[in-house]
Amino acid sequence: MTREIIFFQNYFIDFYIDLDLSVQEKIEYVFKIIRSIDMVPERFIKHIKGTDGLYEIRIKTGSDIYRIFCCFDSGRLVILFNGFQKKSDKTPKKEIELGLKLKAEYFKQKKG
């Protein structure tokens, strides 16, 4: 099974282009896993509790932690939303809210 990763709007791209090359390479590595492995380990992608289908892609490089919000569509499609560098143990509520807002916009546009 292969998955396709697509970007919704420019939030992820804007985040990605400002990152160091080593972080971008780690993100590409995790994307390769998500595209090609049926059961992706939770250390790479995890459902966010209390949300309806919002997931976070988990990137760790050195002591830095990054998150990219996403959802699945039609099983094989992974839709990327916003990304951010995690600075504390808790994921910022405003980032989760933005991910949920973008997810709702994506499905609204899709129905269009």
C-alpha positions as CSV (number, residue, x, y, z in Angstrom):
1,M,0.0,0.0,0.0
2,T,1.3,3.4,-0.9
3,R,0.0,6.7,0.4
4,E,0.1,10.0,-1.4
5,I,1.0,13.2,0.6
6,I,-0.5,16.5,-0.5
7,F,-0.3,20.0,1.0
8,F,-3.4,22.0,1.8
9,Q,-2.8,25.7,1.3
10,N,0.7,27.1,2.1
11,Y,1.0,26.5,5.8
12,F,3.3,23.5,5.6
13,I,5.4,24.8,2.8
14,D,5.9,28.1,4.6
15,F,7.0,26.2,7.7
16,Y,9.2,23.8,5.7
17,I,11.3,26.2,3.7
18,D,12.5,28.0,6.8
19,L,13.9,24.8,8.4
20,D,17.5,23.7,8.3
21,L,18.4,21.2,5.6
22,S,19.0,18.5,8.2
23,V,15.4,18.9,9.6
24,Q,14.0,18.9,6.0
25,E,15.9,15.6,5.3
26,K,14.4,14.1,8.5
27,I,10.9,15.2,7.4
28,E,11.5,13.6,4.0
29,Y,12.6,10.4,5.7
30,V,9.4,10.3,7.8
31,F,7.3,11.0,4.7
32,K,8.9,8.1,3.0
33,I,7.9,5.8,5.9
34,I,4.3,7.2,5.8
35,R,4.1,6.7,2.1
36,S,5.3,3.1,2.1
37,I,4.5,1.3,5.4
38,D,1.0,-0.1,6.1
39,M,1.2,0.3,9.9
40,V,3.2,3.4,10.6
41,P,4.7,3.3,14.1
42,E,3.2,5.8,16.6
43,R,6.6,7.5,17.0
44,F,6.1,8.9,13.5
45,I,2.4,9.6,13.4
46,K,-0.2,9.7,16.1
47,H,-3.9,10.6,16.5
48,I,-4.5,13.7,18.6
49,K,-6.9,12.8,21.4
50,G,-10.1,14.6,21.5
51,T,-10.1,15.5,17.8
52,D,-12.1,14.0,15.0
53,G,-9.4,12.5,12.8
54,L,-6.5,15.1,13.3
55,Y,-3.1,13.5,13.4
56,E,0.4,14.8,14.1
57,I,3.4,13.7,12.2
58,R,6.3,13.5,14.7
59,I,9.8,14.6,13.8
60,K,12.7,14.5,16.2
61,T,16.2,15.6,15.3
62,G,18.7,16.0,18.1
63,S,16.9,17.7,20.9
64,D,14.5,19.5,18.6
65,I,10.9,18.3,18.1
66,Y,8.7,19.3,15.2
67,R,5.0,18.5,14.6
68,I,3.0,18.6,11.4
69,F,-0.8,18.3,11.5
70,C,-2.5,16.2,9.0
71,C,-5.5,14.0,8.3
72,F,-6.3,11.0,6.1
73,D,-8.7,11.2,3.1
74,S,-10.0,8.1,1.3
75,G,-7.4,6.0,3.2
76,R,-4.5,6.5,0.9
77,L,-4.3,10.3,0.9
78,V,-2.5,12.2,3.6
79,I,-3.4,15.9,3.7
80,L,-0.8,18.1,5.4
81,F,-1.8,21.3,7.3
82,N,0.3,23.4,9.6
83,G,3.7,22.6,11.1
84,F,5.6,24.0,14.1
85,Q,8.5,23.4,16.4
86,K,7.5,22.1,19.7
87,K,9.0,24.0,22.6
88,S,7.2,22.3,25.6
89,D,5.6,19.0,26.5
90,K,2.1,20.1,25.7
91,T,1.1,20.8,22.1
92,P,0.0,24.5,21.9
93,K,-3.8,24.7,21.8
94,K,-3.7,27.4,19.1
95,E,-1.8,25.0,16.8
96,I,-4.4,22.2,17.3
97,E,-7.2,24.7,16.6
98,L,-5.5,25.8,13.4
99,G,-5.1,22.2,12.3
100,L,-8.8,21.5,13.0
101,K,-9.8,24.7,11.1
102,L,-7.7,23.8,8.1
103,K,-9.0,20.2,8.1
104,A,-12.6,21.6,8.1
105,E,-11.7,24.0,5.2
106,Y,-10.2,21.1,3.2
107,F,-13.3,18.9,3.4
108,K,-15.6,21.9,2.8
109,Q,-13.7,22.8,-0.4
110,K,-13.6,19.2,-1.4
111,K,-17.4,19.0,-1.3
112,G,-17.4,22.4,-3.1
